[in-house]
Amino acid sequence: MSTFTDPMKGAGVDDAPRQLGASFSSFDLRFLLVLSGIFILSLASSHAYAHKVNMFAYVEGNKVMMEGYFADGNKPMNCDVIVTDPDKNVLVKGLTDHNGKFSFDIPKITDLRIVLNAGMGHRAEFLISRDELSGVSPTVVSEADSKTSEGHNEAPVIGEAATEEAAPSPPGSVSASEAVVRKAVAEANLPLMRAIEELKERAGFANIVGGIGFIFGIVGILFYVKARKMLDGTGSRSSSSTAAK
Amino acid sequence: MHISEGVLSAPVLITGFVGTAVLAAATMRKMDLEEIPKISVITSVFFVSSLIHVPIGVTSVHLILNGLVGVILGWRAFPAVLVGLVLQAILFGHGGVTVIGVNSLMMGGGALVAYIVWQQRYRFSFKRREFIFGALAGATAVGVSGIILALALATTGEAFHAVAGAVLLAHIPIMIIEAGVVGACAEFLSRVKPDILAGQRLAQSASAGPDAAT
């Protein structure tokens, strides 16, 4: 970059008040390096993300638990949560608690779209697919049900009223033992899920450098186009009248 | 300040893109070769600035610096903000691709107003003029962006006054910080390298936009 040749010379024009090569390599580059250095150093030591609201949700028994959090660790309190089905019908409405959490009973077995509105234009959404709600395909659920109806219900029943057994399979109903296992698995996975969500959100160091690289790439292309124009003699003869488009 | 995807309706998003296209075209006219490095440097600064968190008590705010972009680049601030926001949307998921138009109007509008405020400094002459006007420009940029944000959200049926009040209240600390940062930068640059600032009246000023003086 320091050996940037002045396109003016090629075009035989030397009335430019400031040499492009000089201005680019001396001050601007230094200025940029210092600033980028400061920024990147400060990023390396802090959370590299802005006030973005995130959320994730998981199924536990016949409840859906959701949790929202801002990228800087704050919790969205008293924020609107709206749950809709694929046809945009509102199934559940509610507010997050002071921990940014909200839970609701599964309204029906369908793909659920959970939208968290944290105000000021911040919004996050999360999809829970049908399969997650039943955990297993409907046929398997009925099999499990037929097993329980033979009468082994010692395990504590999670999220299932015993009276419902005679009724046609209610939303999210699974056998007791299965419910226990699923709850345990969900709890065990929770930290993992959180970590994955946060990883997704984190602006990586590489992205920052990449962004700055992008900007320089655009500059390079602009310079290339301009230089070509000048060398071809199609551009203007002065340094200040070709419009960058 | 970014509006997330899915908040605004399609007509508002389209209006945002149209407005952004018009402003970008208008502010990129007659761009000098020599301006490009400066614009790129400031674009990089703006792109990274929103990732820097300043802890304030229990919460934290991040710098916006669209005022600084306006003070240094003048009318060229708009394309700089646009490029910065596009990259933030693509690389960090701030806002999102559909909202780039509206978000650019929001942040870029603030930057352009900051430049207009900054240009008023020639009407006065007192000590530390650059600091005062830089600070005013920095705070104004954030305030204007907040008002545009409230306007955009008002289209979703939220009450404009309530949203604008909440947004401006939430951004008071950042306005104060930005005022300090932009003021200090403006003062420092006016002493060290005055011709980098937008609309600086100097004999060898070769990098003012289409409007060397207001």
Chai-1 contact restraints between the chains, C-beta under 6 A:
chainA,res_idxA,chainB,res_idxB,connection_type,confidence,min_distance_angstrom,max_distance_angstrom,comment,restraint_id
A,P17,B,A206,contact,1.0,0.0,6.0,A-B,restraint_1
A,R18,B,A206,contact,1.0,0.0,6.0,A-B,restraint_2
A,L20,B,L33,contact,1.0,0.0,6.0,A-B,restraint_3
A,L20,B,E34,contact,1.0,0.0,6.0,A-B,restraint_4
A,S23,B,E34,contact,1.0,0.0,6.0,A-B,restraint_5
A,F24,B,P37,contact,1.0,0.0,6.0,A-B,restraint_6
A,D28,B,P37,contact,1.0,0.0,6.0,A-B,restraint_7
A,D28,B,V41,contact,1.0,0.0,6.0,A-B,restraint_8
A,L32,B,V41,contact,1.0,0.0,6.0,A-B,restraint_9
A,L35,B,V45,contact,1.0,0.0,6.0,A-B,restraint_10
A,F39,B,V48,contact,1.0,0.0,6.0,A-B,restraint_11
A,S42,B,I52,contact,1.0,0.0,6.0,A-B,restraint_12
A,L43,B,L51,contact,1.0,0.0,6.0,A-B,restraint_13
A,S46,B,H53,contact,1.0,0.0,6.0,A-B,restraint_14
A,A48,B,L51,contact,1.0,0.0,6.0,A-B,restraint_15
A,A50,B,S50,contact,1.0,0.0,6.0,A-B,restraint_16
A,A50,B,H62,contact,1.0,0.0,6.0,A-B,restraint_17
A,A50,B,H94,contact,1.0,0.0,6.0,A-B,restraint_18
A,D72,B,S60,contact,1.0,0.0,6.0,A-B,restraint_19
A,N74,B,T59,contact,1.0,0.0,6.0,A-B,restraint_20
A,M120,B,V167,contact,1.0,0.0,6.0,A-B,restraint_21
A,G121,B,I3,contact,1.0,0.0,6.0,A-B,restraint_22
A,G121,B,V7,contact,1.0,0.0,6.0,A-B,restraint_23
A,G121,B,L153,contact,1.0,0.0,6.0,A-B,restraint_24
A,H122,B,S4,contact,1.0,0.0,6.0,A-B,restraint_25
A,R123,B,S4,contact,1.0,0.0,6.0,A-B,restraint_26
A,R123,B,G6,contact,1.0,0.0,6.0,A-B,restraint_27
A,R123,B,V7,contact,1.0,0.0,6.0,A-B,restraint_28
A,A203,B,L51,contact,1.0,0.0,6.0,A-B,restraint_29
A,A203,B,F92,contact,1.0,0.0,6.0,A-B,restraint_30
A,N207,B,L91,contact,1.0,0.0,6.0,A-B,restraint_31
A,G211,B,F47,contact,1.0,0.0,6.0,A-B,restraint_32
A,G211,B,L87,contact,1.0,0.0,6.0,A-B,restraint_33
A,G211,B,L91,contact,1.0,0.0,6.0,A-B,restraint_34
A,I212,B,S44,contact,1.0,0.0,6.0,A-B,restraint_35
A,F214,B,L87,contact,1.0,0.0,6.0,A-B,restraint_36
A,I215,B,S40,contact,1.0,0.0,6.0,A-B,restraint_37
A,I215,B,T43,contact,1.0,0.0,6.0,A-B,restraint_38
A,I215,B,S44,contact,1.0,0.0,6.0,A-B,restraint_39
A,V219,B,I36,contact,1.0,0.0,6.0,A-B,restraint_40
A,V219,B,S40,contact,1.0,0.0,6.0,A-B,restraint_41
A,L222,B,I36,contact,1.0,0.0,6.0,A-B,restraint_42
A,K226,B,L33,contact,1.0,0.0,6.0,A-B,restraint_43
A,S239,B,L33,contact,1.0,0.0,6.0,A-B,restraint_44
A,S240,B,D32,contact,1.0,0.0,6.0,A-B,restraint_45
A,A243,B,R29,contact,1.0,0.0,6.0,A-B,restraint_46
A,A243,B,K30,contact,1.0,0.0,6.0,A-B,restraint_47
A,A244,B,M31,contact,1.0,0.0,6.0,A-B,restraint_48
